[in-house]
Amino acid sequence: MEGTRASVEMSPGKIPAVFMRGGTSKAIMLHARDLPTERAQWDAIFLSAMGSPDPNGRQLDGMGGGISSLSKVCVLAPSQRKDADIDYTFAQVQVKEARVDYGSNCGNMSSAVGPFALDEGLVAAADGEATVRIFNTNTRKIIHSTFQVLEGRAAVAGALAIPGVAGSGAPIRLDFVDSGGATTGKLLPSGNVAEVLDVPGLGRIEVSMIDAANACVFVAAESLGLTGTEMPDALERNAAALQQLAAIRVHASVAMGIARTPEEARGRSAVPFVGFVAPPQDAFTLAGERLPAAAADITVRMISNGQPHRALPVSASLCAAVAARIEGSIVWKAARRDAGDPLRLAMPSGVLTVGAEASRDGGSWRVTRGSFYRTARRLFEGYVYA
């Protein structure tokens, strides 16, 4: 594709695009060269392309799917950094609100970035194993994406099956380099492994606020009167629990320094993610399959943008796995003491395995490793009308 394609082929409201699945999410993939140089103009384009805001929550007039994991945009460009090949900006498009959030990364869609960059000619690689170095502009962190190349293109077919996605695909390994402090600049934004927040309407509740890949706040399921095995539909009907989790998220955002006030935190719905954890226990998956306690090391449920996730967000999964390695955290307390590596996270769609290590560095903690495998697939290419 020529660098002048946007000026030659793109008419107002018509933008070259690729639609891809990455992990358990989908997004419109765009070249930065095809967008206005003025970033302030991006929001209106992304909202229109996704069909937001939609008070009905369906996004029928756009490419969105009515839930946060299907309302995403990824923008790519060659990087000028010595440690990266690609600059990648993630946009979370709200479903019911006219708002686009750039405050976090999407780990699932990060898996689509390397293959997209190769297939679009932004990077070159010989057949065999290739690694694309990605600079995520949202978190200002480096991600290494390693995958197989076949006849000059990213391999698609493979034997890796991931929870929440039917079938299998070619594995994509994502290694998050120095993932601590992705949102706030600190692995432990408040300096504490665990602490008590005084949340209006809820009272004093113990939480762990961890920032690895994306900022998250974790609470024990039992402290909210939950088991930890609740399914997304049940949580969506439990207005009281969602309100409590939303209140925890808001006050954690202020405590972590992400927002200055609760009002500002309510307007930044992407981060921190909020989740509740419990020890491994017998449960069922969304597919109705029995998930025995022995199959997992911890039980995790996550909420972002006010919606319970069917499958854990990858960045939040990495954060949970890192938290499980930090002695004294809420997640560490709920995890098996003999948990190996990778860590097995039980979630509504099954079990997700995440490789993560954290170690003490003097008097503080640091992330020494964070990685996992995903699959991705190009679904169609053409133009999106915005």
Secondary structure, 3 states (H helix, E strand, C coil): CCCCHHHHHCCCCEEEEEEEEECCEEEEEEEHHHCCCCHHHHHHHHHHHHCCCCCCCCCCCCCCCCCHHHCEEEEEEECCCCCCCEEEEEEEECCCCCCEECCCCCHHHHHHHHHHHHHCCCCCCCCEEEEEEEEECCCCEEEEEEEEEECCEECCCCCECCCCCCCCECCEEEEEECCECCCCCCCCCCCCCCEEEEECCCEEEEEEEEEECCEEEEEEHHHHCCCCCCCHHHHHHCHHHHHHHHHHHHHHHHHCCCCCCHHHHHCCCCCCEEEEEECCCCEECCCCCEECHHHCCEEEEEEECCEECCCCCHHHHHHHHHHHCCCCCHHHHHCCCCCCCCEEEEECCEEEEEEEEEEEECCEEEEEEEEEEECEEEEEEEEEEC
